[in-house]
Amino acid sequence: SSGINAEYGQTKMVYSVCTRSSLRQYMQSSAQKTRAINIFKSIFDQVDVFITPTIARLPKEIDEGSLACGEFDELNVTVTMWFVYLANLCGLPAISINAGYSDEKGLPVGVQLMAPWWREDILYTAAAALETELKPPNRRYKP
């Protein structure tokens, strides 16, 4: 029952956002998506895999008051997850692997690999090769 309620809530939220968007806004966002897809088509004419950091910056520390109920900081999420949106927007297959740990606090640092549409085989092969190269002790946290 709770899953149905959560799904209904998400659907209601999406509907609310969509009904507040004008046709012009929809057309503009559709044009931006098409532009991004065309850019990736030209990139994949030159390379097999496109690599980015998984997140654009290390996550901020969790506020003590947020431990019980959580929090939502839209700006932080948008900036942190910048690279993830690219694959989602364009429908590209993507995978994220651990690339090591930050020097400051020992937080895990990830690398995201993206491949052309319907080329998960290339994606998995590249991710496995990179994971093998970065296997411990090369990516082990050293306090």
Phi and psi in degrees as a GROMACS rama.xvg file:
@    title "Ramachandran Plot"
@    xaxis  label "Phi"
@    yaxis  label "Psi"
@TYPE xy
-66.1982  -32.3072  SER-2
-64.7184  -39.2381  GLY-3
-66.1093  -42.2798  ILE-4
-63.8266  -41.1495  ASN-5
-65.1154  -42.8305  ALA-6
-62.7352  -42.1214  GLU-7
-61.5348  -42.0295  TYR-8
-62.7004  -41.9879  GLY-9
-65.5035  -43.548  GLN-10
-61.6947  -42.6824  THR-11
-62.6472  -40.5032  LYS-12
-64.9299  -46.1868  MET-13
-60.9641  -44.3565  VAL-14
-59.8167  -42.4235  TYR-15
-61.2682  -43.5589  SER-16
-66.3342  -43.7893  VAL-17
-67.1227  -36.1709  CYS-18
-74.6749  -14.4873  THR-19
-94.8503  -4.4165  ARG-20
-93.2614  138.868  SER-21
-83.5818  165.258  SER-22
-60.2414  -38.1926  LEU-23
-61.1895  -44.0617  ARG-24
-63.3828  -41.3414  GLN-25
-62.128  -44.8405  TYR-26
-64.6405  -39.1855  MET-27
-65.0184  -43.6722  GLN-28
-68.5057  -34.9292  SER-29
-65.2378  -39.7191  SER-30
-65.0318  -39.0963  ALA-31
-65.5383  -39.3031  GLN-32
-63.9257  -44.5506  LYS-33
-61.718  -40.8194  THR-34
-61.8136  -45.1277  ARG-35
-63.9118  -41.1875  ALA-36
-62.2473  -42.8547  ILE-37
-65.2391  -35.9787  ASN-38
-63.3341  -44.8397  ILE-39
-66.3383  -34.3666  PHE-40
-59.2774  -43.8796  LYS-41
-69.514  -34.1805  SER-42
-63.8123  -45.6701  ILE-43
-75.3038  -6.52712  PHE-44
-74.4099  -19.5493  ASP-45
-109.453  -27.403  GLN-46
-134.566  157.987  VAL-47
-86.5544  -33.7978  ASP-48
-136.96  139.693  VAL-49
-110.112  125.873  PHE-50
-115.594  134.08  ILE-51
-136.256  166.801  THR-52
-62.9727  152.634  PRO-53
-66.4853  -47.2404  THR-54
-124.706  154.58  ILE-55
-76.5069  -21.32  ALA-56
-154.754  162.228  ARG-57
-64.8694  146.045  LEU-58
-65.8098  149.618  PRO-59
-76.5979  159.331  LYS-60
-66.5055  145.832  GLU-61
-76.8563  124.803  ILE-62
-65.8117  139.453  ASP-63
-54.1854  -39.0261  GLU-64
-69.4669  -17.2458  GLY-65
-89.8203  -10.5215  SER-66
-62.7297  -37.0977  LEU-67
-74.9557  -43.9904  ALA-68
-119.523  -10.373  CYS-69
84.8248  -179.799  GLY-70
-154.201  163.609  GLU-71
-134.735  111.428  PHE-72
-112.5  95.9171  ASP-73
-58.9786  -42.319  GLU-74
-63.3172  -44.7603  LEU-75
-60.9781  -44.1896  ASN-76
-63.5779  -44.1766  VAL-77
-61.4237  -46.5752  THR-78
-69.3423  -44.461  VAL-79
-63.9046  -43.1868  THR-80
-93.2752  18.7849  MET-81
-49.7806  -46.9558  TRP-82
-74.3125  -27.9546  PHE-83
-66.1257  -34.606  VAL-84
-60.8486  -31.7581  TYR-85
-58.3989  -50.4277  LEU-86
-65.8486  -41.3197  ALA-87
-63.9697  -45.183  ASN-88
-61.5643  -42.2186  LEU-89
-93.1759  -6.11021  CYS-90
72.523  30.2145  GLY-91
-86.1924  143.546  LEU-92
-69.8505  136.187  PRO-93
-145.137  154.043  ALA-94
-144.667  147.327  ILE-95
-119.119  134.823  SER-96
-128.4  157.377  ILE-97
-72.4679  127.549  ASN-98
-109.469  -2.49168  ALA-99
143.907  -156.505  GLY-100
-136.503  149.765  TYR-101
-68.8193  150.856  SER-102
-70.8069  -35.4221  ASP-103
-66.8793  -57.2074  GLU-104
-124.532  3.51417  LYS-105
73.4182  23.0754  GLY-106
-75.6013  143.548  LEU-107
-64.8007  141.931  PRO-108
-118.178  129.368  VAL-109
-110.947  160.228  GLY-110
-122.199  132.802  VAL-111
-105.674  131.465  GLN-112
-111.863  136.689  LEU-113
-123.751  143.887  MET-114
-126.87  167.189  ALA-115
-61.1708  159.532  PRO-116
-53.6712  135.575  TRP-117
66.0151  20.2517  TRP-118
-119.437  49.8862  ARG-119
-61.1136  -28.4013  GLU-120
-59.0704  -43.8789  ASP-121
-65.043  -42.9883  ILE-122
-60.0203  -49.1589  LEU-123
-65.477  -38.9313  TYR-124
-63.6961  -46.1819  THR-125
-66.2011  -41.857  ALA-126
-64.338  -41.6322  ALA-127
-63.9885  -41.6704  ALA-128
-64.5032  -42.375  ALA-129
-68.3074  -40.3171  LEU-130
-61.7538  -40.4989  GLU-131
-63.0745  -41.3107  THR-132
-66.0317  -34.4942  GLU-133
-96.2981  9.39811  LEU-134
-60.1994  155.571  LYS-135
-53.6863  145.611  PRO-136
-87.4063  1.78289  PRO-137
-60.6395  -28.077  ASN-138
-117.267  15.8259  ARG-139
-77.4262  139.705  ARG-140
-73.9714  130.128  TYR-141
-121.193  102.281  LYS-142
